[in-house]
Amino acid sequence: AAAWGAAGAARAVAVLVVATPCPLILAAPVAFVSGLSRAARRGVVIKGGSVLERLARCTTLLLDKTGTLTTGRPMLAAIVPSGTLAPEHILFMAGSLDQVSPHILATAVVRAAVERNCELVLPTDVDEVAGRGIRGVVGGHRVALGNAHWVGLTGTPPWAKTARRRAQLDGALTVFVAIDDQPAGVLVLDDPLRPDAARTIRALRRNGIERIVMVTGDRSEVAETVGAVLGVDEVLAERSPAEKLDVVRAERRRAPTIMVGDGINDAPALALADVGVAMGARGATVSSEAADIVLSVDRLDRIGEARALAQRTRWIALESVLAGMAMSVVAMGVAAIGLLPVVWGAILQEGIDVAVILNALRALGAARTGLRLTKEDTALTKRFRNEHLAIRADIDRLRTAADSLGVVDPAESMVQIRQVHKLLVEEVGPHEEAEQDVLYPALDRILGGSDPTGPMSRAHVEIAHQIKRLGQLLDDIGPDGPDEEDVAELRRLLYGLNAVLRLHTAQEEESYLSFADDISSTMENAIEP
């Protein structure tokens, strides 16, 4: 009997020893395949489990600027007229001419004209010269768009100096406009930051990214401004594609590195990095081919999600392997002392394998959070995000009106300012009230805590107060026009309102409105880890 018991124990041990590698063989692939599947459902295409594992270990992030940190879609920021022509008329002329131009800035001008309800007409006798500009005939008027020399501007008149200074400070571009061979004004175009850019960088730092560097071919002053706003560790500007490769090599010697880009010039750097991430929604095809990860949706925050998913998947794989091996070792010990029959030993090992595989399948789910957005909540945030796009032009007109004081005819300046005040009262004010009464209660419910939108509500109070003060000042000035003290007060109010509104809308977009799609879809698929 003793001999038979020893032989049975030996057979049980043999079964367990043969079966022991099963958790190690199965757990990691199942976890990584599950992670890849989860990423694909979120619009992140990861080319293999090894990429997911490398992504979890990377601690340095390199970012391109244009099209990656910015939207890659220039937008009209301001219209600076040279004289008495209305900004809307200048935009109408420019938009009509630019309809036939394939240039990316022309697309921005036409889009701005359509958004401001300009009824465009087709131009005739069009002539376009790459790198200089375009000219043609619109409604019987000769119109030219391009650089200062192309439109016939000589010297630096005050309105042109104002536009150039603004473009330099804001990192924007200028397009000069001439009508009937006379300079009519300047269109200032800006490539805005993605609303989710700053939030993504903060999330990546929380998830273990220790160093973030922006690498761009843009001018230093523009890149430094963007870098300061986003809080990156270092800004490397005016870098050619070959110099970007040198940056990647240097950073890889320090730590495993992620490179994010979207253009053709980023492809070599994406291929060289430990993990290359391509913004594939609107980026170049060659960059998607060279990258290890492709974001098929035009959202930067998917990078943070991908890294968090990589870390979670790697931990689940490691957890499954170690747990499976530990349970097998314990079972072998029990079998070695003769307490586990052969058949039950085999069944137990299969049970261990099944448990390990089921645990690895947790990577298919999303980590549960306390946030909940219904379809109605998502629709609400989208509504106010679209309204932000609509009132952005109104906010920009505040600065344009303030710039006109002391530059153009006082009567014309007052007409512009009164028009701006009307827009503030009829469009911006009702929008802020609707946010306070409709959007913020929903956000308070979603975010929880004690009055999470309180600071933003205080901004609404200040905006309403400043709009009221502007109206009172305009009533006090009356038909006689402003004196020097009135001009100074008008400038202060207009510039102040412009700054407060720009900051307030940016904070709302970053903190509340930019993550609506992510939260809603994540919550629909969330399972307990």
Disulfide bonds with the S-S distance in Angstrom:
none
